[in-house]
Amino acid sequence: MAVKLYEMGRLSTGAAAELADISKLLFLTRLADYGVDTFDLSADELRRDIASARRHL
């Protein structure tokens, strides 16, 4: 249930992990077991993140 609520955007990773009674790190690693992406970035957001990272190299 925690994974589905996270996937729907109804819970943050921290809240979902708390609901599942596991650590946030474990919750994030287990998302792949359910086919849920850890990060949901649009193409524009990804381009901005890459540009930002390049500026800091």
MODELLER restraints for C-alpha pairs under 7 A, 6 or more apart:
rsr = mdl.restraints
at = mdl.atoms
rsr.add(forms.Gaussian(group=physical.xy_distance, feature=features.Distance(at['CA:2:A'], at['CA:16:A']), mean=4.88, stdev=0.5))
rsr.add(forms.Gaussian(group=physical.xy_distance, feature=features.Distance(at['CA:2:A'], at['CA:19:A']), mean=6.13, stdev=0.5))
rsr.add(forms.Gaussian(group=physical.xy_distance, feature=features.Distance(at['CA:2:A'], at['CA:20:A']), mean=5.94, stdev=0.5))
rsr.add(forms.Gaussian(group=physical.xy_distance, feature=features.Distance(at['CA:3:A'], at['CA:16:A']), mean=6.81, stdev=0.5))
rsr.add(forms.Gaussian(group=physical.xy_distance, feature=features.Distance(at['CA:3:A'], at['CA:31:A']), mean=6.94, stdev=0.5))
rsr.add(forms.Gaussian(group=physical.xy_distance, feature=features.Distance(at['CA:5:A'], at['CA:11:A']), mean=5.70, stdev=0.5))
rsr.add(forms.Gaussian(group=physical.xy_distance, feature=features.Distance(at['CA:6:A'], at['CA:12:A']), mean=6.13, stdev=0.5))
rsr.add(forms.Gaussian(group=physical.xy_distance, feature=features.Distance(at['CA:6:A'], at['CA:13:A']), mean=6.63, stdev=0.5))
rsr.add(forms.Gaussian(group=physical.xy_distance, feature=features.Distance(at['CA:6:A'], at['CA:16:A']), mean=6.20, stdev=0.5))
rsr.add(forms.Gaussian(group=physical.xy_distance, feature=features.Distance(at['CA:7:A'], at['CA:36:A']), mean=6.77, stdev=0.5))
rsr.add(forms.Gaussian(group=physical.xy_distance, feature=features.Distance(at['CA:13:A'], at['CA:24:A']), mean=6.45, stdev=0.5))
rsr.add(forms.Gaussian(group=physical.xy_distance, feature=features.Distance(at['CA:14:A'], at['CA:24:A']), mean=5.57, stdev=0.5))
rsr.add(forms.Gaussian(group=physical.xy_distance, feature=features.Distance(at['CA:17:A'], at['CA:23:A']), mean=5.84, stdev=0.5))
rsr.add(forms.Gaussian(group=physical.xy_distance, feature=features.Distance(at['CA:17:A'], at['CA:24:A']), mean=5.14, stdev=0.5))
rsr.add(forms.Gaussian(group=physical.xy_distance, feature=features.Distance(at['CA:17:A'], at['CA:27:A']), mean=5.48, stdev=0.5))
rsr.add(forms.Gaussian(group=physical.xy_distance, feature=features.Distance(at['CA:28:A'], at['CA:38:A']), mean=6.47, stdev=0.5))
rsr.add(forms.Gaussian(group=physical.xy_distance, feature=features.Distance(at['CA:31:A'], at['CA:37:A']), mean=6.75, stdev=0.5))
rsr.add(forms.Gaussian(group=physical.xy_distance, feature=features.Distance(at['CA:31:A'], at['CA:38:A']), mean=6.61, stdev=0.5))
